[in-house]
Amino acid sequence: MAEIRYIEPNSSEEIAQTLNPIVLEWFYSRFKDFSLTQRYGVKNIFERKNILISAPTGGTKTLSAFLGIVNYLVDLSLKDELEDKIYAVYCSPLKALSGDIYVNLIEPLEQIKKISEKRGMKMKEIRVGLRTGDTSAAERAKMAKNIPHILVSTPESLAIILTTRKFVDSLRALEFVIIDEIHALTNKRGAYLSLTLERLCDLSVIEPVRIGLSATISPLEEIAKFLVGTEKDCIIAEA
């Protein structure tokens, strides 16, 4: 039977041991220490556990979700093992994603690449693609030609992507799915997303890790079941 349980945070030392030295150097160049939310999320996501992270707005949830994934992609990139496929999908009901994604993904990846160059290490570019209803046809065509490693989208655009052959092929070995603002999706829109999520996971030869990010809400157990279904384990981090 599937287990849903609450967990305790890891220590900062445990998180530091998980991270690639270059990622760790970048992190400490920007922050003094890991936040409580990061201590809950980073190591567990890197270890591929389905997780629901509940924290107040401004509780560093997005970076907590991405840091373990970015660490994994940096490891692959430095070994020259990064493939042309989508490794992670980040889905949010909010269209105003560009600013957040720049701060939490594109800017850190650029800074990590610069550190690797200073250390004389060759790091392949980790690509990020944004696909919403506002994405132009030219941008969509460019993305289909140069597949992003991390795809950022909305529930509706993600459903449309699953009808596009080129994108479907690039999702056949998806490894991570992040659902942001999951508490806002327990409605008709959420039912639609739930179907899309199951289609995504059915497509992939790998069972993707499911990561839910939620504002403080209860009961969290019900949100966790919405995230993973009734047959998968999920841990809950109540930061």
Phi and psi in degrees as GROMACS dihedral restraints (atoms count N, CA, C in turn):
[ dihedral_restraints ]
;  ai    aj    ak    al  type     phi  dphi    fc
    3     4     5     6     1   -63.5    20    10
    4     5     6     7     1   142.9    20    10
    6     7     8     9     1  -113.1    20    10
    7     8     9    10     1   129.2    20    10
    9    10    11    12     1  -118.4    20    10
   10    11    12    13     1   120.1    20    10
   12    13    14    15     1  -143.2    20    10
   13    14    15    16     1   153.1    20    10
   15    16    17    18     1   -83.2    20    10
   16    17    18    19     1   147.4    20    10
   18    19    20    21     1  -124.1    20    10
   19    20    21    22     1   164.7    20    10
   21    22    23    24     1   -97.6    20    10
   22    23    24    25     1   154.4    20    10
   24    25    26    27     1   -72.2    20    10
   25    26    27    28     1   153.5    20    10
   27    28    29    30     1   -77.6    20    10
   28    29    30    31     1   167.4    20    10
   30    31    32    33     1   -83.8    20    10
   31    32    33    34     1   161.1    20    10
   33    34    35    36     1   -60.2    20    10
   34    35    36    37     1   -35.6    20    10
   36    37    38    39     1   -64.0    20    10
   37    38    39    40     1   -40.6    20    10
   39    40    41    42     1   -64.2    20    10
   40    41    42    43     1   -40.0    20    10
   42    43    44    45     1   -64.9    20    10
   43    44    45    46     1   -46.0    20    10
   45    46    47    48     1   -59.0    20    10
   46    47    48    49     1   -38.6    20    10
   48    49    50    51     1   -68.0    20    10
   49    50    51    52     1   -24.3    20    10
   51    52    53    54     1   -76.0    20    10
   52    53    54    55     1   -31.3    20    10
   54    55    56    57     1   -85.7    20    10
   55    56    57    58     1   146.0    20    10
   57    58    59    60     1   -61.1    20    10
   58    59    60    61     1   140.3    20    10
   60    61    62    63     1   -52.2    20    10
   61    62    63    64     1   -35.1    20    10
   63    64    65    66     1   -69.6    20    10
   64    65    66    67     1   -41.6    20    10
   66    67    68    69     1   -65.7    20    10
   67    68    69    70     1   -40.9    20    10
   69    70    71    72     1   -64.0    20    10
   70    71    72    73     1   -41.7    20    10
   72    73    74    75     1   -61.6    20    10
   73    74    75    76     1   -42.9    20    10
   75    76    77    78     1   -61.1    20    10
   76    77    78    79     1   -46.5    20    10
   78    79    80    81     1   -59.1    20    10
   79    80    81    82     1   -49.1    20    10
   81    82    83    84     1   -73.2    20    10
   82    83    84    85     1   -13.0    20    10
   84    85    86    87     1   -78.5    20    10
   85    86    87    88     1   -14.8    20    10
   87    88    89    90     1  -113.6    20    10
   88    89    90    91     1   -31.0    20    10
   90    91    92    93     1  -132.0    20    10
   91    92    93    94     1   152.7    20    10
   93    94    95    96     1   -76.0    20    10
   94    95    96    97     1   -39.4    20    10
   96    97    98    99     1  -158.5    20    10
   97    98    99   100     1   169.9    20    10
   99   100   101   102     1   -74.6    20    10
  100   101   102   103     1   137.9    20    10
  102   103   104   105     1   -73.5    20    10
  103   104   105   106     1   166.3    20    10
  105   106   107   108     1   -58.3    20    10
  106   107   108   109     1   -43.0    20    10
  108   109   110   111     1   -61.4    20    10
  109   110   111   112     1   -41.3    20    10
  111   112   113   114     1   -66.2    20    10
  112   113   114   115     1   -35.6    20    10
  114   115   116   117     1   -67.7    20    10
  115   116   117   118     1   -27.1    20    10
  117   118   119   120     1   -77.3    20    10
  118   119   120   121     1   -41.7    20    10
  120   121   122   123     1   -94.1    20    10
  121   122   123   124     1   -45.1    20    10
  123   124   125   126     1   -56.9    20    10
  124   125   126   127     1   -54.2    20    10
  126   127   128   129     1   -67.1    20    10
  127   128   129   130     1   -41.4    20    10
  129   130   131   132     1   -65.4    20    10
  130   131   132   133     1   -37.2    20    10
  132   133   134   135     1   -70.0    20    10
  133   134   135   136     1   -42.8    20    10
  135   136   137   138     1   -60.5    20    10
  136   137   138   139     1   -33.4    20    10
  138   139   140   141     1   -86.0    20    10
  139   140   141   142     1     6.0    20    10
  141   142   143   144     1    64.9    20    10
  142   143   144   145     1    49.4    20    10
  144   145   146   147     1  -105.2    20    10
  145   146   147   148     1   135.0    20    10
  147   148   149   150     1   -62.9    20    10
  148   149   150   151     1   132.8    20    10
  150   151   152   153     1  -145.6    20    10
  151   152   153   154     1   140.8    20    10
  153   154   155   156     1  -110.9    20    10
  154   155   156   157     1   120.4    20    10
  156   157   158   159     1  -107.7    20    10
  157   158   159   160     1   119.1    20    10
  159   160   161   162     1  -111.3    20    10
  160   161   162   163     1   122.5    20    10
  162   163   164   165     1  -155.0    20    10
  163   164   165   166     1   154.7    20    10
  165   166   167   168     1   -63.8    20    10
  166   167   168   169     1   162.6    20    10
  168   169   170   171     1   -56.8    20    10
  169   170   171   172     1   136.2    20    10
  171   172   173   174     1    83.6    20    10
  172   173   174   175     1    10.7    20    10
  174   175   176   177     1   -90.6    20    10
  175   176   177   178     1    24.8    20    10
  177   178   179   180     1    57.5    20    10
  178   179   180   181     1    32.3    20    10
  180   181   182   183     1   -63.2    20    10
  181   182   183   184     1   -43.6    20    10
  183   184   185   186     1   -64.4    20    10
  184   185   186   187     1   -47.2    20    10
  186   187   188   189     1   -66.0    20    10
  187   188   189   190     1   -33.6    20    10
  189   190   191   192     1   -60.9    20    10
  190   191   192   193     1   -39.7    20    10
  192   193   194   195     1   -71.9    20    10
  193   194   195   196     1   -38.3    20    10
  195   196   197   198     1   -83.9    20    10
  196   197   198   199     1   -26.9    20    10
  198   199   200   201     1   -61.1    20    10
  199   200   201   202     1   -44.3    20    10
  201   202   203   204     1   -64.9    20    10
  202   203   204   205     1   -36.6    20    10
  204   205   206   207     1   -70.9    20    10
  205   206   207   208     1   -45.9    20    10
  207   208   209   210     1   -59.8    20    10
  208   209   210   211     1   -40.8    20    10
  210   211   212   213     1   -58.7    20    10
  211   212   213   214     1   -44.5    20    10
  213   214   215   216     1   -62.5    20    10
  214   215   216   217     1   -44.2    20    10
  216   217   218   219     1   -68.8    20    10
  217   218   219   220     1   -35.8    20    10
  219   220   221   222     1   -64.6    20    10
  220   221   222   223     1   -42.9    20    10
  222   223   224   225     1   -55.3    20    10
  223   224   225   226     1   -48.4    20    10
  225   226   227   228     1   -63.7    20    10
  226   227   228   229     1   -42.7    20    10
  228   229   230   231     1   -62.3    20    10
  229   230   231   232     1   -43.3    20    10
  231   232   233   234     1   -67.9    20    10
  232   233   234   235     1   -26.6    20    10
  234   235   236   237     1   -88.9    20    10
  235   236   237   238     1     0.4    20    10
  237   238   239   240     1    59.3    20    10
  238   239   240   241     1    40.2    20    10
  240   241   242   243     1  -115.7    20    10
  241   242   243   244     1    11.3    20    10
  243   244   245   246     1   -74.2    20    10
  244   245   246   247     1   123.9    20    10
  246   247   248   249     1   -95.0    20    10
  247   248   249   250     1   163.6    20    10
  249   250   251   252     1   -86.1    20    10
  250   251   252   253     1    77.6    20    10
  252   253   254   255     1  -151.6    20    10
  253   254   255   256     1   166.5    20    10
  255   256   257   258     1   -87.0    20    10
  256   257   258   259     1   117.7    20    10
  258   259   260   261     1   -87.8    20    10
  259   260   261   262     1   -36.5    20    10
  261   262   263   264     1  -139.4    20    10
  262   263   264   265     1   139.6    20    10
  264   265   266   267     1  -114.4    20    10
  265   266   267   268     1   129.3    20    10
  267   268   269   270     1  -112.9    20    10
  268   269   270   271     1   121.2    20    10
  270   271   272   273     1  -121.4    20    10
  271   272   273   274     1   127.8    20    10
  273   274   275   276     1  -135.0    20    10
  274   275   276   277     1   143.4    20    10
  276   277   278   279     1   -72.1    20    10
  277   278   279   280     1    -9.4    20    10
  279   280   281   282     1   -92.3    20    10
  280   281   282   283     1   131.5    20    10
  282   283   284   285     1   -76.7    20    10
  283   284   285   286     1   -27.4    20    10
  285   286   287   288     1   -78.1    20    10
  286   287   288   289     1    68.1    20    10
  288   289   290   291     1   -98.5    20    10
  289   290   291   292     1   -24.7    20    10
  291   292   293   294     1   -52.9    20    10
  292   293   294   295     1   -48.2    20    10
  294   295   296   297     1   -62.5    20    10
  295   296   297   298     1   -46.5    20    10
  297   298   299   300     1   -59.3    20    10
  298   299   300   301     1   -45.1    20    10
  300   301   302   303     1   -68.4    20    10
  301   302   303   304     1   -35.5    20    10
  303   304   305   306     1   -61.5    20    10
  304   305   306   307     1   -48.0    20    10
  306   307   308   309     1   -67.6    20    10
  307   308   309   310     1   -42.0    20    10
  309   310   311   312     1   -91.9    20    10
  310   311   312   313     1   -12.4    20    10
  312   313   314   315     1  -133.2    20    10
  313   314   315   316     1   -62.6    20    10
  315   316   317   318     1   -65.6    20    10
  316   317   318   319     1   -48.3    20    10
  318   319   320   321     1   -61.7    20    10
  319   320   321   322     1   -49.5    20    10
  321   322   323   324     1   -58.4    20    10
  322   323   324   325     1   -40.4    20    10
  324   325   326   327     1   -63.9    20    10
  325   326   327   328     1   -39.0    20    10
  327   328   329   330     1   -65.0    20    10
  328   329   330   331     1   -41.3    20    10
  330   331   332   333     1   -69.3    20    10
  331   332   333   334     1   -38.8    20    10
  333   334   335   336     1   -64.6    20    10
  334   335   336   337     1   -39.5    20    10
  336   337   338   339     1   -62.7    20    10
  337   338   339   340     1   -41.0    20    10
  339   340   341   342     1   -63.5    20    10
  340   341   342   343     1   -40.0    20    10
  342   343   344   345     1   -63.4    20    10
  343   344   345   346     1   -42.1    20    10
  345   346   347   348     1   -63.3    20    10
  346   347   348   349     1   -37.7    20    10
  348   349   350   351     1   -66.6    20    10
  349   350   351   352     1   -40.0    20    10
  351   352   353   354     1   -61.8    20    10
  352   353   354   355     1   -34.0    20    10
  354   355   356   357     1   -84.5    20    10
  355   356   357   358     1     2.6    20    10
  357   358   359   360     1    71.6    20    10
  358   359   360   361     1    26.8    20    10
  360   361   362   363     1  -107.8    20    10
  361   362   363   364     1   136.4    20    10
  363   364   365   366     1   -88.6    20    10
  364   365   366   367     1   121.3    20    10
  366   367   368   369     1  -124.6    20    10
  367   368   369   370     1   121.4    20    10
  369   370   371   372     1   -68.1    20    10
  370   371   372   373     1   145.0    20    10
  372   373   374   375     1   -63.8    20    10
  373   374   375   376     1   134.3    20    10
  375   376   377   378     1   -98.7    20    10
  376   377   378   379     1   115.2    20    10
  378   379   380   381     1   -89.9    20    10
  379   380   381   382     1   141.7    20    10
  381   382   383   384     1  -120.8    20    10
  382   383   384   385     1   131.2    20    10
  384   385   386   387     1  -121.2    20    10
  385   386   387   388     1   138.2    20    10
  387   388   389   390     1  -111.6    20    10
  388   389   390   391     1   122.1    20    10
  390   391   392   393     1  -130.2    20    10
  391   392   393   394     1   108.1    20    10
  393   394   395   396     1  -131.9    20    10
  394   395   396   397     1  -175.6    20    10
  396   397   398   399     1   -64.2    20    10
  397   398   399   400     1   -17.7    20    10
  399   400   401   402     1   -91.7    20    10
  400   401   402   403     1    -4.4    20    10
  402   403   404   405     1   -71.0    20    10
  403   404   405   406     1   127.6    20    10
  405   406   407   408     1   -69.6    20    10
  406   407   408   409     1   160.2    20    10
  408   409   410   411     1   -60.4    20    10
  409   410   411   412     1   -38.0    20    10
  411   412   413   414     1   -63.7    20    10
  412   413   414   415     1   -42.8    20    10
  414   415   416   417     1   -65.8    20    10
  415   416   417   418     1   -39.8    20    10
  417   418   419   420     1   -63.5    20    10
  418   419   420   421     1   -41.8    20    10
  420   421   422   423     1   -65.4    20    10
  421   422   423   424     1   -40.8    20    10
  423   424   425   426     1   -62.8    20    10
  424   425   426   427     1   -41.3    20    10
  426   427   428   429     1   -67.6    20    10
  427   428   429   430     1   -36.3    20    10
  429   430   431   432     1   -68.0    20    10
  430   431   432   433     1   -30.0    20    10
  432   433   434   435     1   -81.0    20    10
  433   434   435   436     1   -37.2    20    10
  435   436   437   438     1  -121.3    20    10
  436   437   438   439     1    82.8    20    10
  438   439   440   441     1   -59.0    20    10
  439   440   441   442     1   129.8    20    10
  441   442   443   444     1   -74.8    20    10
  442   443   444   445     1   151.8    20    10
  444   445   446   447     1   -80.0    20    10
  445   446   447   448     1   -29.8    20    10
  447   448   449   450     1  -123.5    20    10
  448   449   450   451     1   123.1    20    10
  450   451   452   453     1  -107.8    20    10
  451   452   453   454     1   126.4    20    10
  453   454   455   456     1  -107.8    20    10
  454   455   456   457     1   128.7    20    10
  456   457   458   459     1  -154.6    20    10
  457   458   459   460     1   179.0    20    10
  459   460   461   462     1  -109.8    20    10
  460   461   462   463     1   164.0    20    10
  462   463   464   465     1   -54.7    20    10
  463   464   465   466     1   -42.4    20    10
  465   466   467   468     1   -68.9    20    10
  466   467   468   469     1   -43.8    20    10
  468   469   470   471     1   -67.2    20    10
  469   470   471   472     1   -34.3    20    10
  471   472   473   474     1   -64.3    20    10
  472   473   474   475     1   -40.1    20    10
  474   475   476   477     1   -62.6    20    10
  475   476   477   478     1   -38.8    20    10
  477   478   479   480     1   -68.2    20    10
  478   479   480   481     1   -40.1    20    10
  480   481   482   483     1   -56.2    20    10
  481   482   483   484     1   -35.9    20    10
  483   484   485   486     1   -72.0    20    10
  484   485   486   487     1    -1.4    20    10
  486   487   488   489     1  -104.0    20    10
  487   488   489   490     1     1.3    20    10
  489   490   491   492     1  -102.6    20    10
  490   491   492   493     1   116.1    20    10
  492   493   494   495     1   -54.0    20    10
  493   494   495   496     1   -47.4    20    10
  495   496   497   498     1   -59.2    20    10
  496   497   498   499     1   -45.3    20    10
  498   499   500   501     1   -70.0    20    10
  499   500   501   502     1   -39.0    20    10
  501   502   503   504     1   -57.8    20    10
  502   503   504   505     1   -43.2    20    10
  504   505   506   507     1   -61.1    20    10
  505   506   507   508     1   -36.9    20    10
  507   508   509   510     1   -79.0    20    10
  508   509   510   511     1    -7.6    20    10
  510   511   512   513     1  -102.4    20    10
  511   512   513   514     1     6.5    20    10
  513   514   515   516     1   -74.9    20    10
  514   515   516   517     1    -8.4    20    10
  516   517   518   519     1  -135.0    20    10
  517   518   519   520     1    46.5    20    10
  519   520   521   522     1   -67.2    20    10
  520   521   522   523     1   139.7    20    10
  522   523   524   525     1  -115.4    20    10
  523   524   525   526     1   -23.7    20    10
  525   526   527   528     1  -141.5    20    10
  526   527   528   529     1   140.7    20    10
  528   529   530   531     1  -129.3    20    10
  529   530   531   532     1   122.7    20    10
  531   532   533   534     1  -108.1    20    10
  532   533   534   535     1   124.5    20    10
  534   535   536   537     1  -110.2    20    10
  535   536   537   538     1   108.7    20    10
  537   538   539   540     1   -89.1    20    10
  538   539   540   541     1   156.6    20    10
  540   541   542   543     1    51.6    20    10
  541   542   543   544     1    40.4    20    10
  543   544   545   546     1   -63.7    20    10
  544   545   546   547     1   -26.4    20    10
  546   547   548   549     1   -64.1    20    10
  547   548   549   550     1   -23.7    20    10
  549   550   551   552     1   -85.5    20    10
  550   551   552   553     1     0.8    20    10
  552   553   554   555     1  -113.6    20    10
  553   554   555   556     1    16.1    20    10
  555   556   557   558     1   -89.6    20    10
  556   557   558   559     1    59.0    20    10
  558   559   560   561     1  -148.6    20    10
  559   560   561   562     1  -161.7    20    10
  561   562   563   564     1   -60.2    20    10
  562   563   564   565     1   -39.3    20    10
  564   565   566   567     1   -62.3    20    10
  565   566   567   568     1   -36.5    20    10
  567   568   569   570     1   -68.7    20    10
  568   569   570   571     1   -37.5    20    10
  570   571   572   573     1   -63.1    20    10
  571   572   573   574     1   -39.2    20    10
  573   574   575   576     1   -63.8    20    10
  574   575   576   577     1   -43.6    20    10
  576   577   578   579     1   -64.4    20    10
  577   578   579   580     1   -39.2    20    10
  579   580   581   582     1   -58.9    20    10
  580   581   582   583     1   -41.8    20    10
  582   583   584   585     1   -64.2    20    10
  583   584   585   586     1   -43.5    20    10
  585   586   587   588     1   -62.1    20    10
  586   587   588   589     1   -41.8    20    10
  588   589   590   591     1   -61.5    20    10
  589   590   591   592     1   -43.8    20    10
  591   592   593   594     1   -66.3    20    10
  592   593   594   595     1   -37.1    20    10
  594   595   596   597     1   -64.2    20    10
  595   596   597   598     1   -43.1    20    10
  597   598   599   600     1   -57.7    20    10
  598   599   600   601     1   -48.1    20    10
  600   601   602   603     1   -70.1    20    10
  601   602   603   604     1   -32.0    20    10
  603   604   605   606     1   -69.3    20    10
  604   605   606   607     1   -34.4    20    10
  606   607   608   609     1   -66.1    20    10
  607   608   609   610     1   -36.3    20    10
  609   610   611   612     1   -82.8    20    10
  610   611   612   613     1   138.1    20    10
  612   613   614   615     1   -75.1    20    10
  613   614   615   616     1   -15.7    20    10
  615   616   617   618     1  -105.3    20    10
  616   617   618   619     1   141.8    20    10
  618   619   620   621     1   -79.2    20    10
  619   620   621   622     1   106.9    20    10
  621   622   623   624     1   -64.8    20    10
  622   623   624   625     1   146.4    20    10
  624   625   626   627     1   -71.4    20    10
  625   626   627   628     1   133.5    20    10
  627   628   629   630     1  -104.3    20    10
  628   629   630   631     1   126.9    20    10
  630   631   632   633     1  -123.7    20    10
  631   632   633   634     1   118.4    20    10
  633   634   635   636     1  -108.6    20    10
  634   635   636   637     1   136.3    20    10
  636   637   638   639     1  -117.0    20    10
  637   638   639   640     1   124.9    20    10
  639   640   641   642     1  -134.7    20    10
  640   641   642   643     1   150.3    20    10
  642   643   644   645     1   -72.4    20    10
  643   644   645   646     1   171.6    20    10
  645   646   647   648     1   -68.4    20    10
  646   647   648   649     1   120.7    20    10
  648   649   650   651     1  -156.5    20    10
  649   650   651   652     1   158.3    20    10
  651   652   653   654     1  -141.4    20    10
  652   653   654   655     1   154.6    20    10
  654   655   656   657     1   -83.8    20    10
  655   656   657   658     1   130.4    20    10
  657   658   659   660     1   -65.5    20    10
  658   659   660   661     1   -28.0    20    10
  660   661   662   663     1   -59.4    20    10
  661   662   663   664     1   -37.3    20    10
  663   664   665   666     1   -69.8    20    10
  664   665   666   667     1   -37.9    20    10
  666   667   668   669     1   -65.5    20    10
  667   668   669   670     1   -39.2    20    10
  669   670   671   672     1   -62.4    20    10
  670   671   672   673     1   -40.9    20    10
  672   673   674   675     1   -65.6    20    10
  673   674   675   676     1   -37.1    20    10
  675   676   677   678     1   -63.1    20    10
  676   677   678   679     1   -37.2    20    10
  678   679   680   681     1   -69.5    20    10
  679   680   681   682     1   -46.8    20    10
  681   682   683   684     1  -111.0    20    10
  682   683   684   685     1   -10.0    20    10
  684   685   686   687     1    87.0    20    10
  685   686   687   688     1  -165.9    20    10
  687   688   689   690     1  -101.8    20    10
  688   689   690   691     1    -5.0    20    10
  690   691   692   693     1  -111.7    20    10
  691   692   693   694     1     2.4    20    10
  693   694   695   696     1  -118.9    20    10
  694   695   696   697     1   148.7    20    10
  696   697   698   699     1   -74.0    20    10
  697   698   699   700     1   151.5    20    10
  699   700   701   702     1  -151.0    20    10
  700   701   702   703     1   135.9    20    10
  702   703   704   705     1  -100.8    20    10
  703   704   705   706     1   150.1    20    10
  705   706   707   708     1  -117.1    20    10
  706   707   708   709     1   127.2    20    10
  708   709   710   711     1  -109.4    20    10
  709   710   711   712     1   108.1    20    10
  711   712   713   714     1  -101.3    20    10
  712   713   714   715     1    92.2    20    10
